[in-house]
Amino acid sequence: MNINYNNISVGRYLVSPLAKQQGEGRYAASVSIRSGRGSGTYDRVLRFNGLFDSAAAAVHYATEHAMGWILERSSPACA
């Protein structure tokens, strides 16, 4: 069973976290980070190792990592 949470708009990105139920009531985390429109759409999907005790914990982990990924790309390069 997949549990989709609300999409989050962050600048030009759309973050879509996902928790997928695994055996024994644990959850795997993944997130889609999308940008662009039409034929210029870019979608990066991150899947994480490890299992979480709740869907909320899995989604929180995925969302935090997506925000870090976005921040990394939007920060000016160090000189």
C-alpha positions in Angstrom: 0.0 0.0 0.0 1.4 3.4 -1.0 0.5 6.5 1.1 0.8 9.7 -0.8 1.0 13.0 1.1 0.3 16.5 0.0 2.6 17.9 -2.6 4.8 20.8 -1.6 5.7 23.6 -3.9 9.2 25.0 -3.3 10.2 27.7 -5.8 10.3 26.0 -9.2 10.1 22.5 -7.7 7.2 20.2 -6.7 8.0 17.8 -3.9 5.9 14.7 -3.6 6.8 12.4 -0.7 5.6 8.8 -0.5 5.5 6.1 2.2 5.2 2.5 1.1 4.1 -0.1 3.6 6.5 -3.0 3.8 6.2 -6.2 5.8 5.5 -6.2 9.6 4.0 -2.7 9.6 7.1 -0.8 8.6 7.4 1.9 5.9 9.9 2.7 3.1 10.4 6.3 2.1 10.8 7.9 -1.3 10.2 11.3 -2.9 9.7 12.8 -6.3 11.2 16.3 -7.0 9.7 17.7 -10.2 10.5 20.9 -12.2 9.7 22.2 -15.6 6.6 21.9 -17.8 5.4 19.9 -20.7 8.2 18.2 -22.7 10.7 20.0 -20.5 9.6 18.3 -17.3 12.4 16.9 -15.1 11.6 14.4 -12.4 14.1 13.2 -9.9 13.0 10.3 -7.7 14.9 9.5 -4.5 14.4 6.1 -2.8 15.9 5.7 0.7 17.4 2.7 2.5 16.0 1.8 5.9 12.5 1.3 7.2 10.4 3.5 9.5 7.9 2.7 12.2 5.2 5.0 10.8 4.2 6.5 7.4 4.6 9.9 8.9 8.2 9.3 9.9 9.0 8.0 6.4 7.4 11.0 4.8 9.2 13.4 7.1 12.5 11.8 6.3 11.9 12.0 2.5 10.7 15.6 2.7 13.7 16.7 4.7 16.1 15.1 2.2 14.2 16.7 -0.7 14.5 20.1 0.9 18.2 19.6 1.4 18.6 18.5 -2.2 16.8 21.7 -3.4 18.7 23.9 -1.1 22.0 22.5 -2.3 21.1 23.4 -5.9 19.7 26.8 -5.2 22.7 28.0 -3.0 25.3 30.1 -4.8 28.5 28.1 -5.4 31.3 28.8 -2.9 34.2 30.8 -4.3 
